[in-house]
């Protein structure tokens, strides 16, 4: 009911308030050196030339294209007066106007950043170019219409969800007290929940030796996992076509860049509980290793099937991917944990716990994983990549003004994938292609990034060891916050607290070291929030995120295989952010409702 009500309200909102129209003004599309696709995040820019006998050339590049030189965007022949083109509104634009006649005198207003502008979606803009005292002069872009705020749909959606949440909380509290009043019995809140799962790995642990001993069940971990999954589905479906809900083009962070590494981190946290339970059950190492191999192979095969796209030509299958990265990360991290499991498990039962025991008793694992980081760094900064600068971390294409880096996308990471797997089995549509105009295949879930992914998983494992080593909530929370601060500080130092100018920029495509530390820092902080709200004070039940968190693997695979439920039922192509947002919210809600159904049917699918 709540979902349907939300959809109806949003539908009315979309139909009345948000429609974008460019009016009846004619747009004569001028010759362009670069194709620009239409869409939601665009505006129309008309360049009008008066009295200029030469061909007027508009140069343009978005600020997101770091170290890119201005590109010729359109031409106005001398026999034409104006032309129009579509411009990107997601980021500020750098503009300049020149002519094809080197003898023409250009006013500084046409260059030197004087035309730089931030366009708004749905806007109609004009740039006037004219002769003044025999000098080609330009006027800054002028907006003709008044484009509406494209974020209004987000504000309304947040307000609606907030109101629904408050109504639901009020309903539950009223119902509880009403039942208590008519029965004259104080209601008992059932805090017992079913066992947690992460890709088939149970994360609850027995606190005593007897089978009747109470089990600690961290509902917050499932809540965190479910929250990550819901955001992942939303951004995979399009995120309402907002740029900050889509992956960053190269350096920097958007909402879409957060969720996958959080999953990896949570998988590590779950491993701590899983291995502690296995060690107490006296399972042999060979048996455990076979389980690790089976789970890893299952995830890898599922990833291949998801990537196949229905084609039977194996040579065109993308070998690496999200589930494949999970598979390899789990295989390496769990195997290292298994190797040192016997010694570690003996120390976790001590009554007196040293304030650093969660680190010191695992020093051998730290050495192994720091070795993986060292290997990653050596390959990244020292491996010779033919035709590319050593240690290159850029997207290639137009970057560095297109000098000597055209085919260098991803540096060593891209080179290793293309050499080992071949171009046809590497992801052929990287996020950097749209902005940097590169045609080089690059896989953001490639081979080299698996090394840093393992370290991220190990940092999640460290969080799990805090939970299994310290039983006092205050001790757990304080350690989570300290880890979050330290890792965030390291990330900031590596990237110099800058998007593009640090030693190692935060980059999801590369799974750079600064990116790993940033994601781990945020994960520690978010788990702290969920743990305090859900498990310590019971302020929040974890709903609705708890439900998809209990069946994360099946929900993820279904949302990938069956694509977008909304467009499956209705063939609608969004013409505004509001319509796209409505569709994507329904897409996600569909799978959340499915997870709720599975939960109450007591169906939990392990891998």
C-alpha positions in Angstrom: 0.0 0.0 0.0 2.7 2.4 0.9 4.6 1.7 -2.3 1.5 2.2 -4.4 0.7 5.4 -2.6 4.2 6.7 -3.2 4.0 5.8 -6.9 0.6 7.5 -7.3 1.8 10.7 -5.6 5.0 10.8 -7.6 3.1 10.1 -10.8 0.9 13.2 -10.2 4.1 15.1 -9.3 5.8 14.0 -12.4 2.9 14.8 -14.7 2.1 18.3 -13.3 5.3 19.8 -12.0 8.4 18.4 -13.7 7.8 18.0 -17.5 10.7 19.6 -19.4 10.0 21.5 -22.5 12.2 23.5 -24.8 9.3 25.4 -26.2 8.6 25.9 -29.8 12.0 27.7 -30.6 13.7 26.2 -33.6 17.1 24.8 -33.2 19.4 24.5 -36.2 22.0 21.9 -35.4 25.3 23.0 -36.6 28.2 20.9 -37.9 30.0 19.3 -34.9 33.3 17.5 -34.6 32.0 15.3 -31.8 28.6 13.5 -31.4 26.6 14.5 -28.4 23.7 12.3 -27.4 20.5 13.7 -26.2 19.1 12.8 -22.8 17.9 14.2 -19.5 21.1 15.9 -18.4 21.4 18.3 -21.3 20.7 21.9 -22.3 20.5 23.6 -25.7 23.2 26.1 -26.6 22.8 28.4 -29.6 25.9 30.2 -30.9 25.0 33.3 -32.9 27.5 35.0 -35.1 27.1 38.6 -36.4 29.5 40.3 -38.8 32.2 37.7 -38.5 33.4 36.6 -42.0 35.4 33.7 -40.8 34.2 30.3 -39.6 33.4 30.5 -35.9 34.5 27.5 -33.8 33.1 26.8 -30.4 35.5 24.8 -28.2 34.1 23.0 -25.2 35.1 20.4 -22.5 33.5 19.6 -19.1 35.4 20.2 -15.9 35.2 16.5 -15.2 37.6 15.8 -18.0 40.8 16.4 -16.0 43.9 17.7 -17.9 41.9 17.6 -21.1 42.4 20.3 -23.7 39.5 22.2 -25.2 37.8 20.3 -28.0 36.2 21.7 -31.1 32.4 21.2 -30.4 30.8 23.0 -33.4 31.4 25.2 -36.4 29.5 28.1 -37.8 30.4 28.6 -41.5 30.8 32.2 -42.6 27.6 32.0 -44.6 25.6 31.0 -41.6 24.4 33.2 -38.7 23.8 30.7 -35.9 23.7 27.1 -34.9 22.7 25.0 -31.9 24.2 22.1 -30.1 23.4 19.9 -27.1 25.7 20.5 -24.0 26.2 18.3 -20.9 24.8 19.8 -17.7 26.2 17.3 -15.2 29.4 19.3 -14.6 30.6 22.9 -15.3 31.8 23.5 -18.8 34.9 25.2 -20.1 34.2 27.1 -23.3 36.1 29.2 -25.8 35.4 30.7 -29.2 38.0 30.9 -32.0 38.0 31.4 -35.7 39.7 29.5 -38.6 41.4 32.7 -39.7 44.6 33.2 -37.7 44.6 36.9 -38.7 41.4 37.6 -36.7 41.9 39.5 -33.5 40.1 37.7 -30.6 38.9 39.5 -27.5 39.9 38.0 -24.2 36.2 37.5 -23.5 36.2 34.6 -26.0 39.0 32.7 -24.3 40.9 32.5 -21.0 37.9 31.0 -19.1 35.6 34.0 -19.5 32.9 31.8 -21.2 33.1 29.0 -18.6 29.6 28.2 -17.4 27.4 25.7 -15.4 24.4 24.9 -17.6 21.2 23.6 -16.1 19.1 20.7 -17.5 16.4 21.8 -19.8 17.9 25.3 -20.2 18.0 27.2 -23.5 21.2 29.3 -23.8 22.7 31.7 -26.3 26.3 32.8 -26.9 26.7 35.9 -29.1 29.8 36.4 -31.2 30.2 39.7 -33.0 32.7 42.2 -34.4 33.6 45.2 -32.3 36.3 47.5 -33.4 37.6 44.8 -35.8 37.9 42.4 -32.9 35.9 39.2 -32.5 34.0 39.6 -29.3 31.9 37.2 -27.3 29.2 37.5 -24.7 28.8 35.1 -21.8 26.0 32.5 -22.1 22.6 34.0 -21.6 19.7 31.8 -20.4 16.4 32.3 -22.3 14.1 30.2 -20.3 14.0 29.5 -16.5 14.9 25.8 -16.1 13.4 24.2 -13.0 15.6 22.6 -10.3 16.3 19.1 -11.4 16.7 18.0 -7.8 13.1 18.7 -6.8 12.2 15.1 -7.4 14.8 14.0 -4.9 13.5 16.4 -2.3 9.9 15.2 -2.7 11.0 11.6 -2.6 13.0 12.0 0.6 10.0 13.9 2.2 7.6 11.1 1.2 9.8 8.3 2.5 10.3 10.2 5.7 6.6 10.7 6.2 5.9 7.0 5.4 8.5 6.0 7.9 7.1 8.2 10.6 3.6 6.9 10.0 4.8 3.3 10.1 6.6 3.9 13.4 3.6 5.6 14.8 1.3 2.7 13.7 3.6 0.0 15.2 3.9 1.9 18.6 0.1 2.5 18.7 -0.6 -1.1 17.9 1.8 -2.4 20.5 0.4 -0.2 23.3 -3.2 -0.9 22.3 -2.6 -4.6 22.5 -0.8 -4.2 25.9 -3.7 -2.1 27.2 -6.4 -4.6 26.3 -4.4 -7.6 27.5 -3.1 -5.8 30.6 0.3 -7.4 29.8 3.5 -5.5 29.1 4.5 -6.3 25.5 7.7 -8.2 25.0 9.9 -7.2 22.0 11.3 -10.2 20.3 14.9 -9.4 19.5 15.8 -12.9 18.3 16.3 -13.1 14.6 17.4 -15.7 12.2 21.1 -16.2 11.5 22.9 -13.7 9.3 24.2 -14.5 5.9 26.8 -13.0 3.6 27.0 -14.8 0.3 26.0 -18.0 2.2 28.3 -17.4 5.2 26.6 -17.4 8.6 27.8 -14.7 10.9 26.3 -15.5 14.3 28.5 -17.1 17.0 27.7 -19.2 20.0 28.9 -17.5 23.2 29.0 -20.7 25.3 29.8 -24.4 25.0 26.3 -25.7 25.5 23.8 -25.9 22.7 21.3 -24.0 24.8 23.6 -21.1 25.3 22.3 -17.8 23.9 23.6 -16.8 20.6 24.7 -13.3 19.7 23.0 -12.2 16.5 24.1 -9.0 14.9 21.1 -7.8 13.0 23.0 -4.6 12.2 25.3 -6.5 9.8 22.4 -7.7 7.7 21.0 -4.2 7.8 24.2 -2.7 6.5 24.4 -5.4 3.8 20.8 -4.8 2.8 21.3 -1.0 2.7 24.3 -1.5 0.4 22.3 -3.9 -1.8 19.4 -1.5 -2.1 21.6 1.4 -3.1 23.5 -0.9 -5.6 20.2 -1.9 -7.3 19.1 1.7 -7.5 22.3 3.0 -9.1 22.5 0.0 -11.4 19.0 0.8 -12.7 20.0 4.3 -13.4 19.7 6.3 -10.2 17.1 8.6 -11.7 19.7 9.6 -14.3 21.4 11.9 -11.7 25.2 12.0 -12.3 26.0 11.6 -8.6 24.0 8.3 -8.5 26.2 6.9 -11.4 29.8 5.9 -11.3 32.5 8.5 -11.4 34.1 8.9 -14.8 37.5 8.4 -13.3 38.9 10.0 -10.1 36.5 11.0 -7.3 33.5 9.4 -5.6 29.8 9.2 -6.3 27.1 7.3 -4.5 27.5 4.4 -7.0 31.1 4.0 -6.1 30.4 3.2 -2.5 28.3 0.1 -2.4 30.3 -2.6 -4.0 33.4 -2.2 -1.8 31.0 -2.1 1.2 29.9 -5.6 0.2 33.5 -6.7 0.1 34.1 -5.3 3.5 31.0 -6.9 5.0 32.0 -10.2 3.5 35.2 -9.9 5.6 33.3 -9.1 8.7 31.1 -12.2 8.3 34.2 -14.4 7.8 35.3 -13.7 11.4 32.1 -15.2 12.8 32.1 -18.0 10.3 35.6 -19.2 11.1 35.1 -18.8 14.8 32.1 -21.1 14.6 34.0 -23.6 12.4 36.9 -23.7 14.7 34.6 -24.5 17.7 32.9 -27.2 15.7 36.3 -28.9 15.2 35.9 -29.0 11.4 39.1 -30.1 9.6 41.1 -27.6 7.5 40.7 -29.8 4.4 36.9 -29.8 4.8 36.8 -26.0 5.3 39.1 -25.4 2.3 36.9 -27.5 0.1 33.9 -25.4 1.2 35.9 -22.2 0.3 36.7 -23.6 -3.1 33.1 -24.7 -3.8 31.7 -21.3 -2.8 34.4 -19.4 -4.8 33.7 -21.5 -7.9 30.0 -21.1 -7.6 30.3 -17.3 -7.4 32.6 -17.2 -10.3 30.4 -19.3 -12.5 27.3 -17.2 -11.6 29.3 -14.1 -12.5 30.2 -15.5 -15.9 26.5 -16.3 -16.6 25.4 -12.8 -15.6 28.1 -11.3 -17.9 27.2 -13.6 -20.8 24.2 -11.5 -21.8 22.7 -14.6 -23.4 25.3 -15.0 -26.0 26.8 -18.5 -26.7 30.0 -17.1 -28.0 32.4 -17.8 -25.1 35.1 -15.7 -26.7 33.0 -12.5 -26.1 32.2 -13.2 -22.5 33.6 -10.7 -20.0 35.7 -12.9 -17.7 35.9 -10.5 -14.8 33.0 -8.8 -13.0 31.3 -8.1 -9.7 30.7 -11.7 -8.6 34.1 -12.8 -10.0 35.7 -10.2 -7.8 33.7 -11.5 -4.9 34.9 -15.0 -5.7 38.6 -14.3 -6.0 38.6 -12.0 -3.0 36.8 -14.6 -0.8 39.1 -17.4 -2.0 42.3 -15.5 -1.1 41.1 -13.9 2.1 39.4 -17.0 3.5 42.4 -19.2 2.6 44.8 -16.9 4.5 42.4 -16.9 7.4 42.2 -20.7 7.3 46.0 -21.0 7.2 46.4 -19.3 10.6 43.0 -20.2 12.1 44.2 -22.7 14.7 46.5 -20.3 16.5 44.1 -17.4 16.4 41.1 -19.3 17.8 43.0 -20.3 21.0 43.4 -16.6 22.0 39.8 -15.4 21.6 38.5 -17.3 24.7 40.8 -15.5 27.2 38.9 -13.6 29.9 41.5 -10.8 30.0 41.7 -9.1 26.6 44.5 -6.7 25.8 43.4 -3.5 24.2 45.3 -4.5 21.0 44.7 -8.2 21.0 42.3 -7.9 18.0 45.4 -6.9 16.0 48.4 -8.5 17.7 47.2 -12.1 17.6 46.7 -11.8 13.8 50.1 -10.4 13.0 50.9 -13.1 10.5 47.8 -12.3 8.5 48.7 -8.7 8.5 52.1 -9.5 7.0 50.5 -11.5 4.2 47.9 -8.9 3.3 50.5 -6.0 3.5 52.5 -8.2 1.1 49.6 -8.1 -1.3 49.5 -4.3 -1.0 53.2 -4.1 -1.7 52.8 -6.4 -4.8 50.0 -4.2 -6.0 52.1 -1.0 -5.6 55.1 -2.5 -7.3 53.1 -3.6 -10.3 51.2 -0.3 -10.5 54.1 2.0 -10.3 57.0 0.0 -11.7 55.6 -2.3 -14.4 56.6 -1.2 -17.9 53.5 -0.6 -20.1 54.4 -0.2 -23.8 53.7 3.3 -25.0 52.7 4.6 -21.6 54.4 6.6 -18.8 55.6 4.3 -16.0 53.2 4.4 -13.0 50.4 6.1 -15.1 47.1 6.2 -13.2 45.0 8.1 -15.7 42.1 7.2 -18.1 44.0 7.8 -21.4 42.1 9.3 -24.3 41.9 13.1 -24.0 43.7 13.2 -20.6 47.1 15.0 -20.5 45.9 16.8 -23.6 45.9 13.5 -25.4 49.7 13.4 -25.5 51.3 9.9 -25.3 48.4 8.4 -23.3 45.7 7.7 -25.9 45.9 3.9 -25.4 47.0 4.0 -21.7 43.6 3.6 -20.0 44.2 2.3 -16.5 47.9 2.0 -16.8 49.3 -1.2 -15.5 45.9 -2.5 -14.4 44.4 -2.2 -17.8 47.6 -3.6 -19.5 47.6 -6.7 -17.3 43.9 -7.5 -18.1 44.3 -6.9 -21.9 47.5 -9.0 -21.9 46.1 -11.9 -19.9 42.5 -12.0 -21.0 42.5 -10.2 -24.4 40.6 -7.2 -25.6 37.4 -9.2 -26.4 37.0 -10.5 -22.9 37.7 -7.3 -21.1 34.9 -4.8 -20.3 34.5 -2.6 -23.4 32.5 0.2 -22.1 34.4 1.8 -19.2 32.9 4.8 -17.5 35.8 7.0 -18.7 34.9 6.5 -22.3 32.1 9.1 -22.4 34.2 12.0 -21.0 37.7 11.1 -22.1 36.8 9.6 -25.5 38.9 6.5 -25.1 38.4 3.4 -27.2 40.6 1.2 -25.1 38.9 -1.7 -23.2 39.2 -1.5 -19.4 37.7 -3.6 -16.6 37.0 -1.9 -13.3 36.8 -5.4 -11.7 40.1 -6.5 -13.2 42.9 -8.7 -12.0 45.2 -6.2 -10.4 42.5 -4.6 -8.3 41.7 -7.9 -6.7 44.8 -7.5 -4.6 43.5 -4.3 -3.0 40.0 -5.8 -2.8 41.5 -8.6 -0.6 43.0 -6.0 1.7 39.6 -4.3 2.0 38.0 -7.6 2.8 40.7 -8.1 5.4 39.9 -4.8 7.0 36.3 -6.0 7.2 37.6 -9.1 8.8 39.3 -6.9 11.3 35.9 -5.4 12.2 34.6 -9.0 12.7 37.6 -9.8 15.0 36.7 -6.7 17.1 33.2 -8.1 17.5 34.3 -11.6 18.4 37.1 -10.4 20.7 35.4 -7.7 22.6 31.9 -8.2 24.1 31.3 -4.8 25.5 29.4 -2.4 23.1 31.5 0.5 24.3 34.7 -1.2 23.5 33.5 -2.2 20.1 32.2 1.2 19.2 35.3 3.0 20.3 37.5 0.7 18.2 35.3 1.1 15.2 35.6 4.9 15.4 39.4 4.8 15.9 39.8 2.5 12.9 37.5 4.8 10.8 39.5 7.8 11.7 42.9 6.2 11.1 42.0 4.8 7.7 40.3 8.0 6.6 43.4 10.0 7.6 45.7 7.6 5.6 43.3 7.9 2.6 43.4 11.7 2.8 47.2 11.7 3.0 47.6 9.5 -0.1 45.3 11.6 -2.2 46.4 14.9 -0.5 42.7 15.5 0.3 42.3 16.3 -3.4 40.3 14.7 -6.2 42.9 14.7 -8.9 46.2 16.1 -7.6 47.2 13.6 -4.9 49.9 10.9 -5.0 47.3 8.2 -5.3 43.8 9.7 -6.2 40.6 8.0 -4.9 39.6 5.9 -7.9 37.0 3.2 -8.0 38.0 2.1 -11.5 41.5 1.3 -10.3 40.6 0.2 -6.7 43.4 2.5 -5.7 44.9 2.3 -2.2 43.3 5.7 -1.2 40.0 4.4 -2.4 40.3 1.2 -0.3 41.2 3.1 2.8 38.3 5.6 2.2 35.8 2.8 1.7 37.0 0.9 4.8 36.8 4.1 6.9 33.2 4.8 5.8 32.3 1.1 6.4 33.5 1.2 10.0 31.5 4.4 10.5 28.3 3.0 9.0 28.6 -0.3 10.9 28.9 1.7 14.1 25.7 3.6 13.3 23.8 0.4 12.4 25.2 -1.5 15.5 24.2 1.3 17.9 20.8 1.9 16.4 19.8 -1.7 15.8 21.6 -4.0 18.2 22.6 -1.8 21.2 19.6 0.5 21.7 17.0 -1.2 19.4 15.9 2.2 18.1 15.6 0.8 14.6 14.6 -2.7 13.5 16.7 -2.4 10.3 13.6 -2.5 8.1 13.3 -2.5 5.2 17.0 -3.1 4.4 17.3 -6.0 6.8 15.2 -8.2 4.5 17.3 -8.0 1.3 20.3 -8.3 3.5 19.2 -11.8 4.5 19.0 -13.0 0.9 21.6 -10.8 -0.7 23.0 -13.1 -3.3 19.7 -14.2 -4.8 18.4 -10.6 -4.8 21.5 -9.4 -6.6 21.5 -12.1 -9.2 17.8 -11.6 -9.9 18.1 -7.9 -10.3 21.0 -8.4 -12.8 19.4 -11.2 -14.8 15.8 -9.9 -15.0 16.8 -6.2 -15.6 14.3 -3.5 -14.8 10.8 -4.7 -13.7 9.2 -1.4 -14.4 10.2 -1.4 -18.1 9.4 -5.1 -18.3 5.8 -4.3 -17.5 5.5 -0.9 -19.2 7.6 0.3 -22.2 8.4 3.8 -20.8 11.4 5.8 -21.7 12.0 8.5 -19.1 12.0 12.1 -20.3 12.8 13.7 -16.9 14.6 13.0 -13.7 11.3 12.6 -11.9 10.0 9.9 -14.3 13.3 8.1 -14.2 13.4 8.3 -10.4 9.8 6.9 -10.1 10.7 4.0 -12.4 14.0 3.2 -10.5 12.3 3.4 -7.1 9.7 0.8 -8.3 12.5 -1.4 -9.7 14.2 -1.5 -6.4 10.9 -1.8 -4.4 10.0 -4.9 -6.5 13.1 -6.8 -5.3 12.7 -5.5 -1.7 9.2 -6.9 -1.6 10.4 -10.2 -3.0 13.0 -10.4 -0.2 10.3 -9.7 2.4 8.3 -12.5 1.0 11.2 -14.9 1.1 11.9 -13.9 4.7 8.4 -14.6 6.0 8.4 -17.8 4.0 11.6 -18.7 5.8 13.4 -19.1 2.5 17.1 -18.3 2.7 19.3 -19.3 -0.3 22.9 -19.9 0.4 25.8 -20.1 -2.0 
